[in-house]
Amino acid sequence: MSIHAYYTDHCTIAVPQGFRDRSMNMLEWTTPEGDSIVLALQREKLPASGSGEEVPTAADLERYVAQQIKGYPAQFAGFHLERDEVAAGEWGFPMHRKAFRWRKDQDVFYHLQVFALVGEHVVVLTCASKARQRGAVDTLMEDALRSFRVRGG
């Protein structure tokens, strides 16, 4: 078994060959009302569809997003899609933005997700909180997107 070095900002570890990097970071804030707002960042390599392209295309991202969200109505009680946008322009790469609400017990939650195709990877940013924090969630995501920069290859 071959061992590879895996690097993060905080450490290096040895891992066996054949792993799939699906890195995720979870950041959390508390609002003055005591609610939690979470910003999760994840990434994974998105294989090209085999359409003759060597790197994934906007169509590959479209398929990925459809696959990811198809189970949301069953996973999130009372699921209601509020926003479904496709963009690229100002960011320079294909992007999908989805916003939805859902219920858990007596609470209504709001999730805003951005799926961005960056080279061979899809980067997913998810910002979520109780629905009453929608403005804060939208602002946090806009700030994150405004400052989004791609490092390395």
Secondary structure as GFF3:
##gff-version 3
##sequence-region A 1 153
A	DSSP	beta_strand	3	7	.	.	.	ID=ss1
A	DSSP	beta_strand	12	16	.	.	.	ID=ss2
A	DSSP	beta_strand	24	30	.	.	.	ID=ss3
A	DSSP	beta_strand	36	45	.	.	.	ID=ss4
A	DSSP	alpha_helix	58	69	.	.	.	ID=ss5
A	DSSP	alpha_helix	72	75	.	.	.	ID=ss6
A	DSSP	beta_strand	80	87	.	.	.	ID=ss7
A	DSSP	three_ten_helix	89	91	.	.	.	ID=ss8
A	DSSP	beta_strand	95	104	.	.	.	ID=ss9
A	DSSP	beta_strand	107	118	.	.	.	ID=ss10
A	DSSP	beta_strand	121	130	.	.	.	ID=ss11
A	DSSP	three_ten_helix	131	133	.	.	.	ID=ss12
A	DSSP	alpha_helix	134	147	.	.	.	ID=ss13
###
